[in-house]
């Protein structure tokens, strides 16, 4: 067994903090859990460009008796996602050993930092609404959403040849979600069965018009009178969230970093000593970019 040194203890502290960070991030994401996530543990810097391949379109050839196959030369699509967002949340802990001895205290420090990063990722993903130009927006600004509007959004995605097997999502703000709960055909037991009962009693519903419905506090709103709420209907392959590793601090600078990685998410947790405040400083940061990957697989739902 190796000797216990201050360096070992410092590394263990950062690993413990990193292990707590990522599950909290994933748990506070809505959009980030629905879109196409591309994560590789390779080092990158702000401004780098990541090429995300898009499957080509092929056609079926009728092979008549005695005929021959017709080779196709499909062009692999490409979506460029720029890693143009480097977000961080930093906090200081005066007595780090006391916090580590009481896990609940570590959670008190960590959660606000992680939630701040999750809010920024959610906001950036929802702000991509303007990139969906293939399908005409449905709904009217400043007007409560209706069953017909939801139906039009689903029809638009079907007409855009979204595969029937691919889940479709509808992310709306709180007011739109409330209006949807009051559409009688969706919120009455005699018309919607158990789903209608859940909408009345629990205030939630899972699926409408083939959409899995989620609400977010960060749906973009523009204009003034009327205020236009840009809800989004999309599939997983419509949007991309690309995350890459940030480099380790230079050796000998007094900072120690660990990577927190879970599934297709990754972040860096850095610990350093601040002599001015006699405290340990923790910085949680993420380098990412988001962009529309398949324009035809998303539609704006205004309300």
C-alpha positions, -999 to +999 in steps of 0.1 A: +000+000+000+014+034-010+020+061+016-007+087+023+006+121+011-009+155+008-009+151-030-029+118-027-054+135-004-057+165-028-064+142-057-089+122-037-108+154-028-111+165-064-122+130-075-149+130-048-162+164-059-161+154-095-181+122-088-208+143-072-210+169-100-221+151-132-251+132-118-265+165-106-259+181-140-277+153-159-306+154-134-312+191-140-312+189-178-343+186-200-331+194-235-296+181-229-311+146-222-333+147-254-309+158-282-282+140-300-251+141-277-216+137-291-189+133-264-154+121-269-127+123-241-103+141-264-088+175-256-102+205-273-101+243-271-128+270-274-133+277-311-126+242-324-150+228-350-164+193-347-179+176-379-209+155-371-218+131-400-254+130-412-266+097-429-271+100-467-303+095-486-306+063-507-333+053-531-347+018-537-342+004-572-366-021-587-344-050-597-363-065-627-356-101-638-323-102-657-315-066-646-285-054-626-280-034-595-276+004-598-247+016-576-254+048-559-228+075-548-244+089-517-230+121-502-225+118-465-240+149-449-220+170-425-230+194-397-204+216-382-207+223-346-183+250-331-172+246-296-179+282-289-192+280-253-170+276-223-190+280-191-179+277-155-192+280-120-167+287-092-171+285-055-148+286-024-148+264+006-130+277+037-128+243+055-128+216+029-121+187+053-152+196+073-173+196+042-160+163+030-168+148+063-204+158+059-216+148+025-248+170+027-226+201+030-207+192-002-241+189-019-250+223-007-219+238-023-220+217-055-256+218-066-259+256-073-228+255-094-240+225-114-275+239-118-260+272-132-242+252-159-273+231-167-294+263-171-269+277-196-269+245-217-307+244-216-309+280-227-285+276-256-302+245-269-336+261-268-323+292-285-316+272-317-353+275-325-345+300-353-325+274-371-356+253-379-366+269-412-375+238-432-410+235-417-432+265-413-438+275-377-472+265-363-492+283-337-498+320-331-478+343-309-496+353-277-523+327-283-529+296-261-518+264-278-546+242-292-551+206-301-550+217-338-516+233-333-501+202-318-516+182-346-501+205-372-466+201-356-468+163-357-481+164-393-452+186-403-426+162-390-444+132-406-445+151-439-407+157-435-403+119-434-393+116-398-391+078-392-422+066-374-399+047-350-380+078-339-394+094-307-408+129-311-405+155-283-424+187-275-407+211-251-429+240-239-429+267-213-450+266-181-479+286-196-481+264-227-480+233-205-508+247-184-529+254-215-523+219-227-535+204-194-568+223-199-576+209-233-606+188-224-599+159-247-566+154-230-576+160-194-608+141-190-610+104-181-639+098-205-618+109-235-582+102-225-586+074-199-558+070-174-537+097-191-565+122-186-568+112-149-531+118-144-534+152-161-560+162-136-547+147-104-509+147-109-507+176-132-486+157-157-491+139-190-467+118-209-477+118-246-499+138-269-503+133-306-472+111-306-452+137-288-435+131-254-442+164-237-417+182-214-417+216-199-388+239-194-382+272-176-359+284-204-380+283-235-371+314-255-396+343-256-393+373-280-413+404-287-434+425-263-470+426-274-479+399-280-450+379-264-440+350-287-431+318-269-409+296-291-417+261-280-400+233-299-411+200-315-383+179-327-366+145-328-333+135-312-314+138-344-326+173-351-303+189-326-267+182-315-249+189-283-211+184-286-189+183-255-152+179-254-125+177-226-107+207-215-069+205-209-054+198-175-038+228-157-001+232-162+020+212-137+033+231-107+007+258-108-010+246-077-042+234-094-055+199-096-082+188-121-103+157-126-128+148-153-163+138-145-177+117-173-210+099-175-226+086-207-222+114-233-215+141-208-182+154-195-170+182-173-138+193-156-135+200-119-105+220-108-093+226-072-068+254-063-058+272-032-066+309-027-042+325-003-062+357-001-091+340+014-073+310+029-098+287+012-100+260-015-115+271-047-134+247-069-142+254-106-167+233-125-165+240-163-177+226-196-167+232-232-195+226-256-213+237-288-248+231-300-264+234-334-292+222-357-282+189-373-313+180-394-334+211-401-364+191-414-367+172-382-378+202-360-406+227-360-413+259-340-445+258-320-454+294-312-478+304-284 
